[in-house]
């Protein structure tokens, strides 16, 4: 800890500043599909994604948006003394519908008492102009974040994990969101097959260069009934141990622009379906170990961040990918 606070720009502190009280996310399933499952770009999904969508356990399926939120409010109030809530459209691709349907679903969430904003998770290839305009309208009138799954900046990895889009799609999505003043939180997975430590850490520089507003770091989970599970059980995939992951996260944070909001540092896996790593079930122990390691090092988010280097690399690396590279101000 540093002066009683985390050594990184933790999202919960932003929520306290904005709302003046404890605010919690409530995940809701709005019945969306995914272009990587319905045949638009694929029909098998990413190799790590199960049949119910990533991170979707604990959601009451089949209930209305309002019912899901009311149930979540009761749980979060009892467990965490939360007073306000954000509706988190999480499973699958939550912009993969017509603008009219999106507006109807988002409005249902905002109509629930004490729901003070929206978080919408989606893919960078599910952001046509008319959808972006809808998202921008919510960004103007309520507290709003768009979560974009990148997972890796390496096209070879995106192909290996069967994402169904390339890095250039993510860059385009970021540019379109920035043009509309939509805050974006990028998802990155550490420990993906075939990536070196240096390649994973280079992801921090990529996020700096693109000027993302937030980041969620996930460790690679192996869930039952996934293509990744088959590879793991045949000994073809190696999973990071806890010390490796903690060290990697700390290195990543040290490279990361301190202005970027850190919204997650480890993933949640349903214990009934998780094959590996089992150490990830001890979430708070992992987070405490990350905190302790930063204290031991005497470092914090952005310790090795160099804005001049970031600007140079943005010109040098991203310009070939996009025709109108933007500089962070």
Phi, psi and omega in degrees: 000151179232114184054038177079004182238168176295158178269020174217166187279078189286138186298323183300330178291323176297317180297321178295320179296318184288316189252346177073016180202177179284126181237135179232148174281143173237117180286136177229147176255111182264010176081022179285160173252198180216136180295346178270006177232333185268005178098354180297309174238348179185172180227009181245345182079176176293156188294339183260358187265126177279182185290348181251007179091148183294140172064025189257007181290151180090355180271141178275099183287143179090345178277158178291165177304313182297317180296318179297318181291319179298319177297315179297322177300316180299316181293312184292328177291318181291316186278321190237003182060031179293147181244333178230163189217151173246129176281118185253102176282102195250301189295139178064210189251104194271018167237011185271068181194175179290154177306321180297317180292321179300313180299319180298316182290316179296321180294323177301319181293316183289342179283347181282134183303136177072007170273115191250006179180179184231144166235127184239119178263135181202187178253154180292344179265015177241040184228062173295164187303318183293327176290317177301323179294323176297313180299320180297325180295324177285325178297333179279331189250353179210174175286125191214134171230141170253127176258125181245124177282114171258307180075312176208148176271000183263122181298327180295324178288317179302323177291317182298320183271003175062048179291325180086008172213166179250178181295325180300328178296320179294317179300316178298317180299317179299315181299317181294322179291317179297323179296334181256007179060041175263124179286134184238132172250122182268142175260130178232137175253127176263136179099016179293148185304135173085353181269135176279166177302318181296321179292320179295317180292332176297339177299329178296317179296323178299315179296319176301314183297322182279345179071037177294158182268332182211166178216144169240121176263133178236145167271154179289116176263146171251111181255148178300153175062038173233162176297326179296323179299319178299315180296319181295314183292340176267006176077020183264352181232130177257135180255140180297143171276173189297316182296322177298314182295315180300314179298320180294317179298316181296318177299318181298313181298320181298330180275344191277137175310124182295347177282344183283129179286127179265112188254351175195143178236355175204156184266162175254128176238133178300119185299336180285343183239356184278127173266318182195152355274134182292336178296339182291344179294336178271066189302311185290330175294320178296314180297319178296325179292322175298313178303313183295323180292321176296321177296316180301319180285337186072031183238178180203178177303127178087007181304324181246017177284132178233108184297329179291319176296319180299314180298317181298314183291328178298317179294317189283323187261316187274337182303318179297338183273332183228152185272348184217069183299137182254144175261142178285135180251000000 
